[in-house]
C-alpha cells in the first residue's frame, strides 16, 4: 500500500459557499443601496410650498371674513405629516440596515444548507476515492437503490466500479498464483531432470540382467546415487529456506559497515579481489539481516561470475535525492540484456553445480520488502552491473 499519498483537500464546500454568498449578497446589498437612495429622495420632499399655499388661503379667507376651521385642521395634518416624514427620514438607514442583515442571515443559512446538500455526495465520493487510493477496494459508499439525480447515480456507479475492481484484483491474484506455480513447476522440472536422470542411469547399471554387478560397478552406482540424492536434498533445503524467509525487522542501519562485513566474508574465498569503494556513509531504516542476505547473494553471484585474474568486484555507494544506491560490478562475461522486476524471478534454475537458482529471487524479495528496486544490466566494457536502490525511509510495498 502506498504510504506517501496525501489526503484530498476539503476546499470544494467552502468555495461553493463563497460563490453562493457572493452571488446572493452582492445583489442584495446593491438592492438595499438603491432602495435607500430612493426612499431618501422621496422623504426629502419638503412640505414648505404647501404651507405657503395654506398661508395664502388663510389670508384670503380672512379678507372675506369666512371661517378658518377647516384650514386649521389642514395645517394640523400637514404638521403631523412633516413630523412623520422627518422621523422616517431618520430611521430609514437603520431600517434598511436591519432588513439587509436579516436578509443576509437568511441567505447565508440557505446557502449553507444548499451547499451541504450539494457537496455531501461529492464529499462521500472523495472519501471513497481516498479509500481506493489506499487499496481498500471493499469500501462501499451509502447510495440509494434508485438514484434520483446525477450525483446519486455517481455514487451507485462508484460502488459498482469498486466491486468490479475488487473482483478483477482477486482474479489477478489467482492468475499470478497460477503463473507462479507454473514457474515453480518449470523450475523444479528443470532442476529435477538431471539428478533423476543420473539416478535412473545408476539404477539401470545395477539392474542389468546379463551379469551380477561387480564391486566396482556397485560402488560407482551407489556413489552416483548418493551424490544425486544429496543434490536433491540441497535443492529441497534451498526451496524450504526461500519459503521460510523471516519477516523483516526494520531499524536504523549504517550501510557502509554492513557492506564491509559482507565483503570480508567473500574476500578470502573469492577468485578475485572484492573492493568497497570510498564514498558516503548513509544510514537508512532497514532489516540488517535481510540486507546481509541480499548483498551476500549478489556478491556471491558476482565473484562466481568472475574468472581468476579478472578485474576486482567493486561495490560503490551513491546518495540519490530520496534513496541510496549500491552498485556491484563484476568482471565476468556479462548478461545479454537488462533484468529487473518479474524477469528476476522467472525461470528459477541455476547453471552452477551447487546452485539452486534462488539467489536472485531471494534478493528481489528482500528488495521488494524494503520498498526498493533491483536491476541487472550489462556493464560498460564488459561484466554485469547490479544496482540496488533502497529508500532512506522505509515504505511498505503495495500488497506486502
Secondary structure, 3 states (H helix, E strand, C coil): CCCCCCCCCCCHHHHHHHHHHHHHHHHHHHHHHHHHHHHHHHHCCCCHHHHHHHHHHHHHHHHHCCCCHHHHHHHHHHHHHHHHHHHHHHHHHHHHHHHHHHHHHHHHHHHHHHHHHHHHHHHHHHHHHHHHHCCCCCCCCCCCCCCCCHHHHHHHHHHHHHHHHHHHHHHHHHHHHHHHHHHHHHHHHHHHHHHHHHHHHHHHHHCCCCCCCCHHHHHHHHHHHHHHHHHHHHHHHHHHHHHCCCCCCCEEEEHHHHHHHHHHHHHCCCCCCEEECCCCCCEEEECHHHHHHHHHHHHHHHHHHCCCCCCCEEEEEEECCCEEEEEEECCCCCCCCCEEHHHHCCCCCCCCCCCCCCHHHHHHHHHHHCCCEEEEEECCCCCEEEEEEEECCCCCCCCC
